[in-house]
Amino acid sequence: MRRIDAIGIAIGVFAAGGIAYLLLNFAGLDDVSAGIWSQVLLVGGVLGWTLSYLWRVSNANMTYHQQIKDYEEAVLQKRLEEMTPEELEKLQAEIEAEKEQA
């Protein structure tokens, strides 16, 4: 994430809080109640986002992990393409031998 993206997200969160306050105030809540409820909504949203982030981290379902996996698969595919038919046969025999041992 770039710095400008983080700044944009922060401005968006503050704008969402202001909009929530105005909507709640327009709906008939007094200033204090509208402020409290808009803060409750924002804190709930931030906590929900944080919990979803922690869930993705614990399950290794992050962009970084996916990039590493894709890179490793590309490297292995390139190595397989560069192997001679004799090397491929040898590798296949090793794999079958390991399957029989398991």
C-alpha positions as CSV (number, residue, x, y, z in Angstrom):
1,M,0.0,0.0,0.0
2,R,1.3,3.4,-0.9
3,R,1.4,6.3,1.4
4,I,-1.3,8.2,-0.6
5,D,-3.6,5.2,-0.3
6,A,-3.2,5.2,3.5
7,I,-3.9,9.0,3.5
8,G,-7.0,8.4,1.3
9,I,-8.3,5.7,3.6
10,A,-7.8,7.9,6.7
11,I,-9.7,10.8,5.1
12,G,-12.4,8.4,4.0
13,V,-12.8,7.1,7.6
14,F,-13.1,10.6,8.9
15,A,-15.5,11.5,6.2
16,A,-17.6,8.4,7.0
17,G,-17.7,9.5,10.6
18,G,-18.9,13.0,9.7
19,I,-21.5,11.7,7.3
20,A,-22.8,9.2,9.9
21,Y,-23.0,12.0,12.5
22,L,-24.9,14.2,10.0
23,L,-27.3,11.4,9.1
24,L,-28.0,10.5,12.7
25,N,-28.5,14.1,13.6
26,F,-30.8,14.5,10.6
27,A,-32.7,11.4,11.8
28,G,-33.6,13.2,15.0
29,L,-30.9,12.3,17.5
30,D,-29.5,15.2,19.5
31,D,-25.8,16.3,18.9
32,V,-24.4,14.2,21.8
33,S,-26.2,11.0,20.9
34,A,-25.5,11.4,17.2
35,G,-21.8,11.8,18.1
36,I,-21.7,8.8,20.4
37,W,-23.5,6.5,17.9
38,S,-21.3,7.7,15.0
39,Q,-18.3,6.8,17.1
40,V,-19.8,3.4,18.0
41,L,-20.3,2.7,14.2
42,L,-16.7,3.8,13.4
43,V,-15.1,1.8,16.2
44,G,-17.2,-1.2,15.3
45,G,-16.1,-0.9,11.7
46,V,-12.4,-0.6,12.6
47,L,-12.7,-3.5,15.0
48,G,-14.4,-5.6,12.3
49,W,-11.7,-4.7,9.8
50,T,-9.0,-5.5,12.3
51,L,-10.5,-8.9,13.1
52,S,-10.8,-9.7,9.4
53,Y,-7.2,-8.8,8.9
54,L,-6.1,-11.0,11.8
55,W,-8.2,-13.8,10.3
56,R,-6.5,-13.5,6.9
57,V,-3.1,-13.4,8.6
58,S,-3.7,-16.5,10.7
59,N,-5.0,-18.4,7.6
60,A,-2.1,-17.1,5.4
61,N,-4.6,-15.7,3.0
62,M,-2.7,-12.5,2.2
63,T,-1.5,-11.0,-1.0
64,Y,2.1,-11.5,0.0
65,H,1.6,-15.2,0.6
66,Q,-0.2,-15.6,-2.7
67,Q,2.7,-13.9,-4.5
68,I,5.2,-16.1,-2.9
69,K,3.2,-19.2,-3.8
70,D,2.8,-18.1,-7.4
71,Y,6.5,-17.3,-7.7
72,E,7.5,-20.7,-6.3
73,E,5.1,-22.5,-8.7
74,A,6.6,-20.5,-11.6
75,V,10.1,-21.4,-10.7
76,L,9.3,-25.1,-10.4
77,Q,7.4,-25.0,-13.7
78,K,10.4,-23.4,-15.4
79,R,12.8,-26.0,-13.9
80,L,10.5,-28.8,-15.1
81,E,10.5,-27.3,-18.6
82,E,14.3,-27.2,-18.7
83,M,14.7,-30.8,-17.7
84,T,15.6,-33.5,-20.3
85,P,13.4,-36.5,-20.8
86,E,15.9,-38.7,-19.0
87,E,15.8,-36.4,-16.0
88,L,12.0,-36.3,-16.0
89,E,11.9,-40.1,-16.1
90,K,14.4,-40.2,-13.2
91,L,12.3,-37.7,-11.2
92,Q,9.1,-39.7,-11.9
93,A,10.8,-42.9,-10.7
94,E,11.8,-41.2,-7.5
95,I,8.3,-39.9,-6.9
96,E,6.8,-43.4,-7.4
97,A,9.4,-44.8,-5.1
98,E,8.4,-42.3,-2.4
99,K,4.7,-43.1,-2.9
100,E,5.4,-46.8,-2.4
101,Q,7.3,-46.1,0.8
102,A,4.4,-44.0,2.2
